Amino acid sequence: MVTGGSGFFGRQIVAALRESGHEVTDLSLAPHPEIPTILADLTASDVDFGGRRFDVVYHAAGLAHRVPKSEEEANLFFRVNRDGTRHLMAALARNGLPESFLLISTVAVYGLEVGTEVDENQPRRASDPYGLSKKQAEDDLAAWGQQHGVRTAVVRLPLLAGPHPPGNLGAMIAALRRGRYLNVGGGHARRSMVLAREVAAMLPRVARRGGTYHLTDGHHPSFAELATALANELGVRQPISLPMVGARLAAGAGDLLEGVLGREAPFNSRKLRKMTSSLTFSDERARRDLDWSPSRVIDHVRELI
């Protein structure tokens, strides 16, 4: 079973599993166009599998790529990511336990804005709703797996690259198309990312082994390197660089605007720090234990557009 099989990453998981000959069922809010679907809302506690039992569960459903603007929106992260995982595990205990349960998690559980080659032993100190809700889901899964004798696995992912990506990568592509993307301070900051299709193909191996892993491309391209490659593929002009002096002034203006309007500005000091600070994660454990040998995202930007 794959939860969220119609989502951006869920589609990749379903495709990889079917290509490998697995019989796959989706659990989603809406029917999957190609495979059987259990229609269920994981934020509710009465999830019913209709008597079906599954050998492996890939839990990809979740809430991400959103900045909460109210307490209600912040709480939604916990209802979907933490409580949804709890309800799924309870339903599995009622309907028949799987051999393995793999949770798609995130490097956001660490709560870091700066770091180089961070490994899986880094303390998880997320305080934002997204990172904290995923951390709590990880903890709940570990306890549940130990209680029920189910092999558990957690994959903490960085930025996922694939066709028409959501989040910051999708925003970069859209801005480049419009000629509105700027490298800040030369665009030297580096970020971990990975091809979604390669992660999807690796997940069965992770599920069989169990444990917690980062999966990255090992290259961690800079903003400038990625923007240059994407601009070349899109056939648009190369982005110019905004000097740090101008960036700080623009960020300060955004901070003032937020104070007046009471909502997040398109550019502020927090976003400036993120755009000028490197944050990369080590995939050495996966290379050693799983024979993980990924491609560089920078060499496959055509797939993203």
LINJO-V294620 format. One record per residue. N is the residue number from 1. RES is the residue in one letter. OMEGA is omega in radians with two decimals (NA if undefined). Layout:
# LINJO-V294620
N/RES/OMEGA, N/RES/OMEGA
This chain:
# LINJO-V294620
1/M/3.02, 2/V/3.03, 3/T/-3.10, 4/G/-3.05, 5/G/3.11, 6/S/-3.13, 7/G/-3.09, 8/F/-3.13, 9/F/3.12, 10/G/3.11, 11/R/3.13, 12/Q/3.13, 13/I/-3.14, 14/V/-3.12, 15/A/-3.12, 16/A/-3.14, 17/L/3.13, 18/R/3.12, 19/E/3.12, 20/S/3.06, 21/G/-3.14, 22/H/3.00, 23/E/-2.96, 24/V/3.00, 25/T/3.11, 26/D/2.94, 27/L/-3.03, 28/S/3.09, 29/L/-3.11, 30/A/-3.11, 31/P/3.02, 32/H/-3.06, 33/P/-2.99, 34/E/-3.05, 35/I/3.08, 36/P/-3.10, 37/T/2.92, 38/I/-3.14, 39/L/-3.07, 40/A/3.04, 41/D/-3.06, 42/L/3.04, 43/T/3.05, 44/A/-3.04, 45/S/-3.04, 46/D/3.14, 47/V/-3.08, 48/D/-3.14, 49/F/3.13, 50/G/3.10, 51/G/-3.13, 52/R/3.11, 53/R/-3.04, 54/F/3.13, 55/D/-3.10, 56/V/3.09, 57/V/3.04, 58/Y/-3.02, 59/H/-3.11, 60/A/-3.13, 61/A/3.13, 62/G/3.13, 63/L/-3.14, 64/A/3.04, 65/H/3.12, 66/R/3.08, 67/V/-3.10, 68/P/-3.13, 69/K/3.13, 70/S/3.09, 71/E/3.12, 72/E/3.12, 73/E/3.08, 74/A/-3.14, 75/N/-3.13, 76/L/3.09, 77/F/-3.13, 78/F/3.11, 79/R/-3.08, 80/V/-2.97, 81/N/-3.13, 82/R/-3.08, 83/D/3.09, 84/G/3.09, 85/T/3.11, 86/R/-3.12, 87/H/3.10, 88/L/3.14, 89/M/3.11, 90/A/3.12, 91/A/3.09, 92/L/3.11, 93/A/3.13, 94/R/-2.98, 95/N/-3.09, 96/G/-3.05, 97/L/3.05, 98/P/3.01, 99/E/-3.08, 100/S/3.07, 101/F/3.14, 102/L/3.13, 103/L/3.00, 104/I/-3.12, 105/S/-2.96, 106/T/3.04, 107/V/3.08, 108/A/3.13, 109/V/-3.12, 110/Y/-3.13, 111/G/-3.07, 112/L/2.98, 113/E/-3.13, 114/V/3.08, 115/G/-3.13, 116/T/3.11, 117/E/3.10, 118/V/-3.13, 119/D/-3.01, 120/E/3.12, 121/N/3.12, 122/Q/3.10, 123/P/3.14, 124/R/-3.03, 125/R/3.11, 126/A/3.06, 127/S/3.10, 128/D/-3.06, 129/P/-3.12, 130/Y/-3.10, 131/G/-3.12, 132/L/3.13, 133/S/3.09, 134/K/3.08, 135/K/-3.14, 136/Q/3.07, 137/A/3.08, 138/E/-3.12, 139/D/3.13, 140/D/-3.14, 141/L/-3.14, 142/A/-3.13, 143/A/-3.13, 144/W/-3.14, 145/G/3.11, 146/Q/-3.13, 147/Q/-3.00, 148/H/3.14, 149/G/3.12, 150/V/3.07, 151/R/-3.10, 152/T/3.13, 153/A/3.10, 154/V/3.06, 155/V/3.12, 156/R/-2.99, 157/L/2.95, 158/P/3.12, 159/L/3.14, 160/L/-3.14, 161/A/3.13, 162/G/-3.11, 163/P/3.09, 164/H/-3.03, 165/P/3.05, 166/P/2.98, 167/G/-3.02, 168/N/-3.13, 169/L/3.07, 170/G/3.11, 171/A/3.10, 172/M/-3.13, 173/I/3.14, 174/A/-3.14, 175/A/3.09, 176/L/3.12, 177/R/-3.10, 178/R/-3.10, 179/G/-3.06, 180/R/-3.14, 181/Y/3.10, 182/L/2.92, 183/N/-3.12, 184/V/3.12, 185/G/3.14, 186/G/3.11, 187/G/-3.05, 188/H/-3.11, 189/A/-3.08, 190/R/3.13, 191/R/3.03, 192/S/3.05, 193/M/-3.07, 194/V/3.10, 195/L/-3.09, 196/A/-3.10, 197/R/3.13, 198/E/3.04, 199/V/-3.12, 200/A/-3.13, 201/A/-3.11, 202/M/-2.99, 203/L/3.11, 204/P/3.12, 205/R/3.10, 206/V/-3.12, 207/A/3.14, 208/R/-3.09, 209/R/-3.04, 210/G/-3.14, 211/G/-3.07, 212/T/-3.05, 213/Y/2.83, 214/H/2.97, 215/L/3.11, 216/T/3.10, 217/D/3.10, 218/G/-3.12, 219/H/3.10, 220/H/-3.05, 221/P/3.04, 222/S/3.08, 223/F/-3.11, 224/A/-3.14, 225/E/-3.13, 226/L/-3.13, 227/A/3.12, 228/T/-3.14, 229/A/3.14, 230/L/3.13, 231/A/3.10, 232/N/-3.12, 233/E/3.14, 234/L/-3.09, 235/G/3.13, 236/V/-3.11, 237/R/3.11, 238/Q/-3.13, 239/P/3.05, 240/I/-3.11, 241/S/3.07, 242/L/3.14, 243/P/-3.08, 244/M/3.13, 245/V/3.11, 246/G/3.14, 247/A/3.13, 248/R/3.10, 249/L/3.14, 250/A/3.12, 251/A/3.11, 252/G/3.10, 253/A/3.09, 254/G/3.10, 255/D/3.12, 256/L/3.14, 257/L/3.10, 258/E/3.13, 259/G/-3.13, 260/V/-3.03, 261/L/-3.14, 262/G/3.06, 263/R/-3.02, 264/E/3.10, 265/A/3.11, 266/P/3.14, 267/F/-3.12, 268/N/-3.07, 269/S/3.13, 270/R/3.13, 271/K/3.09, 272/L/3.12, 273/R/-3.12, 274/K/-3.08, 275/M/-3.09, 276/T/-3.14, 277/S/3.10, 278/S/3.07, 279/L/-3.09, 280/T/-3.04, 281/F/-3.11, 282/S/3.03, 283/D/-3.08, 284/E/-3.14, 285/R/3.13, 286/A/3.10, 287/R/-3.11, 288/R/-3.02, 289/D/-2.96, 290/L/-3.07, 291/D/3.12, 292/W/-3.11, 293/S/-2.98, 294/P/2.99, 295/S/3.06, 296/R/3.11, 297/V/-3.06, 298/I/-3.14, 299/D/-3.06, 300/H/-3.09, 301/V/3.12, 302/R/3.14, 303/E/-3.01, 304/L/-3.03, 305/I/NA
